[in-house]
Amino acid sequence: MVVELMTTPFGKFPLLWPANLLMNIVEYLSKPLSHSLRLYGNIYAGEIIFLLLGLWAATGLAGTIFGGVLNLGWAIFHILIVTLQAFIFMMLTVVYLSMAEEHH
């Protein structure tokens, strides 16, 4: 596997194998890192909005019933977003694993 990884684009030029290996390592490490940061940002933003709605309702600027309706609406919306994010990341994982197992 490592030999194939190193020789795929630079088959007859062994001096370029280390550069290819370095680029592939960066590629394989950056995908999960960028996806984990995206997922963290989405969840964090949802929680911050939930907290801000709760604080806004608790300050008396909004009625208790209105604040409760906002919080309930956002909680339902947030559950739907979390489910969608889980589906998207599951599909991305399946796609990346199938791409890694592809034989050319």
Residue frames as a rotation matrix with the C-alpha (Angstrom) as fourth column:
MET 1
0.567 0.824 0.000 0.00
0.824 -0.567 0.000 0.00
0.000 0.000 -1.000 0.00
VAL 2
0.528 -0.421 -0.738 2.73
0.108 -0.828 0.550 2.48
-0.843 -0.370 -0.391 0.94
VAL 3
-0.585 -0.765 0.270 4.75
0.348 0.064 0.935 1.61
-0.733 0.641 0.228 -2.16
GLU 4
-0.180 0.614 0.769 1.67
0.972 -0.007 0.234 2.17
0.149 0.790 -0.595 -4.34
LEU 5
0.757 0.491 -0.431 0.96
0.589 -0.798 0.125 5.43
-0.283 -0.348 -0.894 -2.53
MET 6
0.183 -0.788 -0.588 4.49
0.038 -0.592 0.805 6.65
-0.982 -0.169 -0.079 -3.07
THR 7
-0.736 -0.630 0.248 4.84
0.208 0.138 0.968 5.60
-0.644 0.764 0.030 -6.70
THR 8
0.169 0.898 0.406 1.41
0.724 0.167 -0.669 6.38
-0.669 0.407 -0.622 -8.16
PRO 9
0.940 0.271 -0.207 2.08
0.056 -0.723 -0.689 9.75
-0.336 0.636 -0.695 -9.85
PHE 10
0.446 -0.857 -0.258 5.91
-0.891 -0.452 -0.040 9.54
-0.083 0.248 -0.965 -9.96
GLY 11
0.977 0.106 0.186 6.50
-0.111 0.994 0.019 5.91
-0.183 -0.039 0.982 -10.92
LYS 12
0.636 -0.761 0.131 9.93
0.672 0.461 -0.579 6.22
0.380 0.457 0.804 -12.57
PHE 13
0.038 -0.607 0.794 11.27
-0.099 -0.793 -0.602 9.13
0.994 -0.056 -0.090 -10.53
PRO 14
0.254 0.087 -0.963 12.24
0.800 0.542 0.259 7.89
0.544 -0.836 0.068 -7.06
LEU 15
-0.810 -0.581 -0.079 13.60
0.529 -0.666 -0.526 11.29
0.253 -0.468 0.847 -6.06
LEU 16
-0.607 0.658 0.446 10.05
-0.492 -0.751 0.440 12.66
0.624 0.047 0.780 -6.11
TRP 17
-0.122 0.584 -0.803 8.60
0.426 0.761 0.489 9.89
0.897 -0.282 -0.341 -3.91
PRO 18
-0.620 -0.097 -0.779 9.23
0.784 -0.133 -0.607 11.71
-0.045 -0.986 0.158 -0.59
ALA 19
-0.941 0.315 -0.126 7.47
-0.319 -0.947 0.020 14.84
-0.113 0.059 0.992 -1.87
ASN 20
-0.356 0.840 -0.410 4.52
-0.370 0.276 0.887 12.72
0.858 0.467 0.212 -3.01
LEU 21
-0.271 0.208 -0.940 4.39
0.734 0.676 -0.062 10.94
0.623 -0.707 -0.335 0.34
LEU 22
-0.875 -0.093 -0.474 4.41
0.406 -0.676 -0.615 14.28
-0.263 -0.731 0.629 2.17
MET 23
-0.770 0.629 -0.109 1.56
-0.599 -0.653 0.463 15.64
0.220 0.422 0.879 0.02
ASN 24
-0.189 0.717 -0.671 -0.49
-0.012 0.682 0.732 12.48
0.982 0.146 -0.120 0.58
ILE 25
-0.520 -0.037 -0.854 0.04
0.819 0.262 -0.510 12.62
0.243 -0.964 -0.106 4.34
VAL 26
-0.951 0.189 -0.246 -1.14
-0.098 -0.935 -0.342 16.24
-0.294 -0.301 0.907 4.40
GLU 27
-0.532 0.792 -0.301 -4.17
-0.586 -0.087 0.806 15.28
0.611 0.605 0.510 2.29
TYR 28
-0.164 0.475 -0.864 -5.13
0.354 0.846 0.398 12.35
0.921 -0.241 -0.307 4.51
LEU 29
-0.610 -0.098 -0.787 -4.75
0.792 -0.101 -0.602 14.35
-0.021 -0.990 0.139 7.73
SER 30
-0.980 0.175 -0.091 -6.49
-0.173 -0.984 -0.029 17.52
-0.095 -0.013 0.995 6.54
LYS 31
-0.460 0.865 -0.202 -9.81
-0.161 0.143 0.977 15.90
0.873 0.482 0.074 5.57
PRO 32
0.060 0.541 -0.839 -10.73
0.797 0.481 0.367 14.52
0.602 -0.690 -0.402 9.01
LEU 33
-0.653 -0.350 -0.672 -9.39
0.709 -0.595 -0.379 17.63
-0.267 -0.724 0.636 10.72
SER 34
-0.947 0.317 0.052 -11.43
-0.265 -0.862 0.432 20.02
0.182 0.395 0.901 8.57
HIS 35
-0.210 0.923 -0.324 -14.56
0.035 0.338 0.940 17.90
0.977 0.186 -0.104 8.97
SER 36
-0.100 0.154 -0.983 -14.18
0.948 0.315 -0.047 17.67
0.303 -0.936 -0.178 12.73
LEU 37
-0.874 -0.223 -0.433 -13.72
0.362 -0.892 -0.271 21.44
-0.326 -0.393 0.860 12.99
ARG 38
-0.745 0.664 0.059 -16.79
-0.331 -0.445 0.832 21.99
0.579 0.600 0.551 10.80
LEU 39
-0.004 0.760 -0.650 -18.90
0.453 0.581 0.676 19.66
0.891 -0.292 -0.347 12.93
TYR 40
-0.390 -0.204 -0.898 -17.65
0.917 -0.171 -0.359 21.30
-0.080 -0.964 0.254 16.14
GLY 41
-0.996 -0.016 -0.083 -18.46
0.007 -0.994 0.108 24.76
-0.085 0.107 0.991 14.76
ASN 42
-0.449 0.891 -0.065 -21.98
-0.174 -0.017 0.985 23.73
0.876 0.453 0.163 13.77
ILE 43
0.109 0.482 -0.869 -22.74
0.763 0.520 0.384 22.20
0.637 -0.705 -0.311 17.15
TYR 44
-0.600 -0.421 -0.680 -21.14
0.773 -0.525 -0.356 25.11
-0.207 -0.740 0.640 19.03
ALA 45
-0.945 0.278 0.172 -23.11
-0.178 -0.879 0.443 27.70
0.274 0.388 0.880 17.05
GLY 46
-0.130 0.950 -0.283 -26.36
0.102 0.297 0.950 25.85
0.986 0.094 -0.135 17.73
GLU 47
0.028 0.085 -0.996 -25.67
0.957 0.286 0.052 25.72
0.289 -0.955 -0.073 21.46
ILE 48
-0.874 -0.380 -0.304 -24.74
0.451 -0.868 -0.210 29.41
-0.184 -0.320 0.929 21.59
ILE 49
-0.680 0.699 0.222 -27.99
-0.294 -0.538 0.790 30.37
0.672 0.471 0.571 19.87
PHE 50
0.118 0.712 -0.692 -29.90
0.489 0.565 0.665 28.14
0.864 -0.417 -0.281 22.29
LEU 51
-0.283 -0.309 -0.908 -28.21
0.957 -0.156 -0.246 29.84
-0.065 -0.938 0.340 25.26
LEU 52
-0.995 -0.095 0.041 -28.81
0.099 -0.987 0.127 33.33
0.028 0.130 0.991 23.86
LEU 53
-0.312 0.949 0.039 -32.51
-0.124 -0.081 0.989 32.59
0.942 0.304 0.143 23.39
GLY 54
0.191 0.340 -0.921 -32.67
0.805 0.483 0.345 31.30
0.562 -0.807 -0.181 26.95
LEU 55
-0.623 -0.488 -0.612 -30.91
0.752 -0.589 -0.295 34.36
-0.217 -0.644 0.734 28.32
TRP 56
-0.896 0.334 0.292 -33.13
-0.121 -0.817 0.564 36.66
0.427 0.470 0.773 26.29
ALA 57
0.048 0.964 -0.260 -36.24
0.144 0.251 0.957 34.97
0.988 -0.083 -0.127 27.66
ALA 58
0.088 -0.060 -0.994 -34.86
0.951 0.303 0.066 35.07
0.298 -0.951 0.084 31.22
THR 59
-0.859 -0.507 -0.074 -34.16
0.506 -0.818 -0.272 38.81
0.077 -0.271 0.959 31.19
GLY 60
-0.226 0.858 -0.461 -37.83
0.528 -0.290 -0.799 39.68
-0.819 -0.423 -0.387 30.97
LEU 61
-0.714 -0.057 -0.698 -37.56
-0.469 -0.702 0.537 41.21
-0.521 0.710 0.474 27.50
ALA 62
-0.540 0.580 -0.610 -39.77
-0.442 0.421 0.792 38.43
0.716 0.698 0.029 26.21
GLY 63
0.308 0.735 0.604 -42.67
-0.940 0.139 0.311 36.85
0.145 -0.664 0.734 27.99
THR 64
-0.350 -0.436 0.829 -42.15
-0.652 0.749 0.119 33.50
-0.673 -0.499 -0.547 29.65
ILE 65
0.453 0.585 0.673 -44.49
0.115 0.710 -0.695 31.76
-0.884 0.392 0.255 27.23
PHE 66
0.932 -0.130 -0.338 -42.89
-0.362 -0.333 -0.870 33.45
0.000 0.934 -0.358 24.20
GLY 67
0.001 -0.996 0.094 -39.40
-1.000 0.000 0.018 32.54
-0.018 -0.094 -0.995 25.42
GLY 68
-0.192 -0.007 0.981 -40.49
-0.350 0.935 -0.062 28.97
-0.917 -0.355 -0.182 26.02
VAL 69
0.816 0.520 0.254 -41.94
0.086 0.325 -0.942 28.74
-0.572 0.790 0.221 22.52
LEU 70
0.649 -0.657 -0.384 -38.70
-0.732 -0.401 -0.551 30.11
0.207 0.638 -0.741 21.06
ASN 71
-0.294 -0.805 0.516 -36.61
-0.894 0.422 0.149 27.64
-0.337 -0.418 -0.844 23.05
LEU 72
0.117 0.413 0.903 -38.85
-0.061 0.911 -0.409 24.72
-0.991 -0.007 0.132 22.11
GLY 73
0.958 0.252 -0.139 -38.81
-0.128 -0.059 -0.990 25.71
-0.258 0.966 -0.025 18.44
TRP 74
0.330 -0.913 -0.241 -35.04
-0.912 -0.243 -0.330 26.07
0.242 0.329 -0.913 18.43
ALA 75
-0.258 -0.410 0.875 -34.60
-0.666 0.732 0.146 22.75
-0.700 -0.545 -0.462 20.28
ILE 76
0.548 0.520 0.655 -36.65
0.138 0.717 -0.683 20.92
-0.825 0.465 0.321 17.64
PHE 77
0.934 -0.241 -0.265 -34.78
-0.339 -0.362 -0.868 22.70
0.113 0.900 -0.420 14.85
HIS 78
0.068 -0.970 0.231 -31.44
-0.996 -0.051 0.078 21.90
-0.064 -0.236 -0.970 16.51
ILE 79
-0.003 -0.009 1.000 -32.33
-0.271 0.962 0.008 18.19
-0.963 -0.271 -0.006 16.77
LEU 80
0.886 0.355 0.300 -33.12
0.196 0.299 -0.934 18.17
-0.421 0.886 0.195 13.04
ILE 81
0.685 -0.699 -0.203 -29.83
-0.678 -0.510 -0.530 19.92
0.267 0.501 -0.823 12.25
VAL 82
-0.115 -0.748 0.653 -27.83
-0.858 0.406 0.314 17.46
-0.500 -0.524 -0.689 14.38
THR 83
0.340 0.318 0.885 -29.51
0.094 0.925 -0.369 14.53
-0.936 0.208 0.284 12.61
LEU 84
1.000 0.023 -0.012 -28.73
-0.007 -0.179 -0.984 16.06
-0.025 0.984 -0.179 9.22
GLN 85
0.354 -0.935 0.038 -25.10
-0.930 -0.356 -0.093 16.68
0.100 -0.002 -0.995 10.22
ALA 86
-0.078 -0.351 0.933 -24.74
-0.501 0.823 0.268 13.07
-0.862 -0.446 -0.240 11.39
PHE 87
0.696 0.396 0.599 -26.13
0.297 0.601 -0.742 11.84
-0.654 0.694 0.301 8.05
ILE 88
0.909 -0.377 -0.177 -23.81
-0.367 -0.523 -0.769 14.12
0.197 0.764 -0.614 6.06
PHE 89
0.064 -0.955 0.289 -20.70
-0.992 -0.029 0.127 13.06
-0.113 -0.295 -0.949 7.95
MET 90
0.138 0.047 0.989 -21.70
-0.166 0.986 -0.024 9.40
-0.976 -0.161 0.144 7.72
MET 91
0.919 0.253 0.301 -22.05
0.247 0.223 -0.943 9.74
-0.306 0.941 0.143 3.95
LEU 92
0.651 -0.750 -0.116 -18.71
-0.713 -0.552 -0.432 11.56
0.260 0.364 -0.895 3.68
THR 93
-0.060 -0.664 0.746 -17.05
-0.777 0.500 0.382 8.79
-0.626 -0.557 -0.546 5.66
VAL 94
0.435 0.294 0.851 -18.53
0.209 0.886 -0.414 6.13
-0.876 0.358 0.324 3.38
VAL 95
0.998 -0.060 -0.008 -17.43
-0.025 -0.289 -0.957 8.05
0.055 0.956 -0.290 0.28
TYR 96
0.365 -0.927 0.084 -13.88
-0.924 -0.372 -0.086 8.56
0.111 -0.046 -0.993 1.56
LEU 97
-0.058 -0.365 0.929 -13.55
-0.488 0.822 0.292 4.92
-0.871 -0.437 -0.226 2.60
SER 98
0.691 0.340 0.638 -14.80
0.347 0.618 -0.706 3.74
-0.634 0.709 0.309 -0.79
MET 99
0.891 -0.433 -0.132 -12.36
-0.376 -0.545 -0.749 6.11
0.253 0.717 -0.649 -2.52
ALA 100
0.106 -0.898 0.428 -9.52
-0.952 0.032 0.304 4.74
-0.286 -0.440 -0.851 -0.40
GLU 101
-0.046 -0.067 0.997 -10.39
-0.143 0.988 0.059 1.17
-0.989 -0.140 -0.055 -1.35
GLU 102
0.887 0.374 -0.270 -10.70
-0.286 -0.012 -0.958 1.89
-0.362 0.927 0.096 -5.08
HIS 103
-0.041 -0.897 0.439 -8.17
0.306 0.407 0.860 0.11
-0.951 0.170 0.258 -7.23
HIS 104
0.437 0.142 -0.888 -7.17
-0.652 -0.630 -0.421 1.79
-0.620 0.763 -0.183 -10.45
